[in-house]
Amino acid sequence: MNIKSQNIQDAINPPKIYTSPTNDRQALMLKMMTSYSIFLFIILVLFTYLYVANTNNARSQYQWQVKSTLMSNVELFEKDLDIMEAYCRQLLQDDRVRKLAKTDSIDNNLFELGNAIATTMATDVYPEALLPMSEVFCYFPKSDFVIGPGFFIGQNRYYYWIKDYAEDAHETFMKALTDPASYYHFIPMDTIRPFSSKTYYMYVIDMNDLYYLNIDAVVCFVLEEEKLSSLFECLNTDSPYRFLSVFTDYTDNILSLGPRESEDFDNLITDGLTDKIEDFLSAQKLSLDIHTSTKTGYSYYYSHPSYDSTTNNAPPQILYAAVFAAALVGGLIIIFMLSKRNIQPIIDLDQQLQVTEQEKSDLQEEKSHLEEVMDNQRPIIFNSYVRQFLRGMIVSPEEATYAKEFLSLTDKNYTYNGLYVVAYNSATEFQSSPSEFITLEECNQIVRETLRQYLGDPLYCFSPSDRVYALIVVGKPDDGTDLIIKTNEAVVKLHDHLLDTYGIWLFAGIGKNTDDILNVWESYQQAMEAVNYTSKNYIFFPYEFIKKDSSTFYYPNELSTKLIHFITTGNTSQVLELFSLLHQENIEERSLPIPMVQFLLSDIRNTLLKARFALPHNTPAETIKDLDEIFNQHVSFKLCEDIAIKLCKLFTAKSDDSDLITTIEKYILENYSDPSMGLNKISDEFQISESYFSHLFKEKKGVNFSTYLETIRLSEAARLIRETDISLNELYLSVGYNNANTFRRAFKKVYGITPSAMRDG
């Protein structure tokens, strides 16, 4: 009979499977364990039902009582909000207040009018008697004056002289008074009044919302946290983690009351009301509930002592627990005694199966990991190089050449530009409504596909943040100076497509062209500036169209960070390029006055000082002394540029002292036992991209990095086996492996025997 006939015969009449005694014992043991387990389960369910039925009613009564109390507290709180609004409306009834809000000239009439109103406010004890507040004042932006009970004074004098608030928090104070996003929110004054023994909040009401005519004024109520907290009984507990947060929707928090002692808890509140905070409160024997006001629609998230922490159910709980434990222990003893003699063969077989399954799983994981790396490596490296070019993080010429080859940008006739795009899928801002709700992930995918469709493939793009896209626009040799015009046409088309199809608005800023991709970071920086000038009618704005303000200098924080990076990496050419950009923007295009130039040079000098204090410890003292003397000379553009070049040379000399690969080899030998050692760790430690390091290591050493690391680890493992009595269970951990099976397979592949066989030999 041939093989094919035998296979057909086996399919028709399958051969009998031999059943071993072990299988019989397994079947008997499983039947016994199942029978007694069902009996035990029924008993436990009955007792559990009795316990749950007894506690559920008491728990629901407790929850109803807590919620009723909170509802009463909310009524008092919202009544105070109404009183504050009524007070503002009362002020608006005084035509002197309306007249003062429209006045922007400072003269005697202004002071007489303001002092008269201040006197009137001083006689009005209505708000202080009814509200948990310490003071109230009205701010007029046009005249920049503050008026309150008994005083009428300029805003600066009020802040620094009258109240003596913190100097570095003035911007926070003014943002609360002038930013509409801060209105109707309880803004903590911790930074404004850092030395106060009490905590206060600012609550600002926009007068323009309360009157049919434009009233350019706001009223600020300063409220004490202790008095606010007294309105809510849920805060009057012994727990240090009690809190109450009020939201207009799930993300807009207008008030948070609670502990400030715990930084971890404060971070949980800041991150939003998620499952993490519920778990945290549960550990403190607190519960988290929510109440939505039918009057205002506000959502009140509050903590209160949990039911279990406020009730004394010890006797019934002990009784139920005792019966439950007795039934559980008795059932387990019976099951154990009946199955004890038969369970050992099952354990042995299970261990063998686990080892086999683990080895199979490890092989499958390694295979899946390799396949995933192969699939994902290229787009990850692609986006990494785009990000590094746009942020000016490419340092060495070798890495730049490698990156340009990887991105297929080796043509010397190409023109480059930075494009900064911001997308909005909240179409109601612009009186339009999308066909359906679009999530952030869907919006990102739609915008990227549309950018690729209209700007071409490959798309040199990365996302610095949500709904923001930074791109390198590549101009072919025939594009010439028309690159910005062509990009403008493409952006307008894709904007119209996104708006008509998905209700997504797009705004874009573009910088100046450059013929060197290493300088595209300048264009990207300009594009970020230009996008701030876009509007509904001008969705695309070139940097060249910006009207430069000669009263302010151009030196954003990003350029300061880049300057330090270029200096510490010894990138002299980029340092010169950055100084050229600063000179063009501030001297040639803005024609800054002398005081502003001095401020600019002072900021640049401060940046250079940061780089100076980052010099290696082994820098000669004489060199540092000479450098410090140069710092003390009269500051000028030329001096700053000379200092930057000198610093570059000092950092370059430091980096030339040892070869990069030699340094990395030494680092690997010192840290090979770290299980996290890999391409990503080397990349983070030495500020070099993973792909470039892998390419450079293979070129210099003639072997892949992973093979080199594995050879070091296995050589050390063999030495430890031969020269020490280290346990084989600890051996794989001591040489950097986190899986024993993976270590055994790698060891046997190299040495031909297992670690245990080498020790026995």
Disulfide bonds with the S-S distance in Angstrom:
none
